[in-house]
Amino acid sequence: MIKAAVDRVFKRALAAQNRVPARVVPAAATWILLLVAVNLVLFFPPRASADLNSAVKNYNSGQHEAAIAELLTLAEAGHSDAKYALGVIYVEGKGIPVDTQKALKWLREAANEGNPNAQFSLGVMNARGTGVPPNIVRGLMWMNISGRNTNHSPWVRMKTISIGASMKKSMTPEQIKQAEELTAAWKPQH
């Protein structure tokens, strides 16, 4: 029931901005991949970017094992965007079995390091109950953190803030207060 309500909130928020017709609103995984693509280009240091670009190229050409090996190497070396990309791959299960626990592990690490895309993804997963029990309060917390993260492009920040505002419409004042308190207490763990 919560998942259906969250899905409706996301669709309304996106449709209300007249950027994407409601019938074409992609699933959360598609949004996550869009965020990965945009932010990989914008925010990677040159050395990591070359390695990550190779992993993305391998993944998109169907060489999933090589891509995952490259991403694991980068993630274990501390690259937040590689951790985020691994999380997305484990959520989608393309080239590997879906494993929401591994997805959550990598996404949490990246989110706690300040990766705005991982924060957004955790907001969606918590709100929808993907790999975790549905928790709209924790979902809004991660949306708030992601929306306040200045490492997003302005367009992505606006979308994240808009989705968070739409989520609030289906929440009680107490739930919103809890989410705001969790947001205020959150600190990156670099």
N, C-alpha and C positions, 0 to 999 in steps of 0.2 A: 504494500500500500504506500509506504514512504517512497519506494523507488518510483512508482508511477507518478506520485505527486512531484518528486524532484524532476523527473523527465518533463512533466508539463511545465514546470517553472523554467527550465532551461529553454524549452521550445518557445515559450511566451517571451522570454527575455530577448532571445535572438530575433524572433519574428517582429517584435515591437520596434526594433531598430531598423527595420526595412532593409537590412543588408542581405539577409538570406531568407527566402520564402520558407514558411513553416514546413511545407511538404518536402523541402530539400535539406532540412536541418540534419547534419550528420551526427552519428553516434559519438559518444565521448572519445572513443579511441581515435576517430578521425580528427577530432579537434586536437587531441594530444599530438598526433603526428604532424599536424599543421604547425603547432607551436614548436615542436622539435625542429622542423625544417627552417622556420623563420629564425629562431634563436640560435641554431647551430651556425648559421651564416653570420649573424650579427655579433655574437658574444664569445667566440672561441679564440684563444691565443693562437698565433700562427702555427706553432709546432703541433699542438693538440688538434688544431683544425685539420691539418693535413692527414693525421691519423684517423680522426673521426670521419672526415670526408671519404677516406678509403673504406672504412667500415660501413658507412651509409651506402656507398656505391656497391659494395659487395652484397649488402643486404637486399638492395633494390634489384640487383641482377640475379637474385636467387641463391647466392652463395652464403646461405645463412650461417653455416658453421664457421666460416672464415670471419664473417662480420661479428659474430658473437665472441669469438676468440679475441679479436682486436678490441672490442668494447670491454671485455673482461679485463684485458691488460690495462687499458686506460682507466677503467673504474677502480681497479685495485691500486693504481698509482695516484688515485685521488681526484680524477676528473669528474666533476659533478654532472656535466652534460652526458658523459658516457654512462654514468649510473642511471640517469634519467632515461636515456635511450634503452638501456637494458630493461628497466621497469616497464616501458611501453611494449617492448618485444614480448616480455613474459605475460603481459595482460592480453595481447592480441593472439599470441600463440602461432605466429607465422614462422614456419621453419623449426619450431620447437613446440612441445606441448604447453598449453596454457598452464601457468603456475602463479596464481595470485599471491601466494606467500613470498615467492622470490621477487615478484613484481613489487610488492609492498616493501620488502627489505631494501631494494635498490632505490625505490622512490622516496622512502623515508630518509635514507642516507643523503640523497641529493637535496631533498626539501630542507632537512636540518642544516645543510651547508648553505642554504639560501637560494637554491635553484627555484626560480618562480614557476617554471613549467611543472616541476615535480610537486610543488605546493598546490598548484591548480589541480593536477591529476589526483592528488590525495583528497582534495575537496570534493571532487566528483565521485571518487571511489567511496569515500565515507558517506556522502549524502545518498548514494545509490545502493550502498551495501555490497560493493564489489570486493570480495575477499575479506570483508569485515562485516560485523553486524551493522545495519543501517544506523547512522548517527548524524542527523542533520546539524546538530550543534557543532560537532567536530568538523563536519563538511564546511559549515560557514566559517569556522575558525581558519581552516586552510585557505578558503577563498579570500578572506580578509587579509591574511598574511601575504598571499600571492598578489592581491590587488595593491597592497602597499609597497610591494617590492619594486624598487626603481630600476631593476635590471630588465624589466619588460619593455617592449616597444610601447609607445603611447596607445596604439590601437588595441593591443592585447590587454594592457592595463585597464582600459576603458571597458572592454568586454568582461573581464574578470570582475570588476567592480559592479557592473550592471547585473551579472548573474548572481552575485552575492546579494545585491539589493532585491532581486526577484525572489531569492530563497527566503528572505526575511518575511515576505508576504504570507508564507505558509507556516510561519513559526509563531509561537507564543512570545510575549514580552520576556518571560523568564528564560526561554531558550536563547533568545537574542542576547540577553544580558550575560548568560553563561558563555556564549561564543565570544562576546567582546572581552570578557575577563580572561578567557583562554588565549585570545589573540594578544592581549596586552602582556600576559605573562610569558609568551613564547620568546625564546632567544635562540639565534642561530648557534650551531655547534660546530665551529670550524676546526 
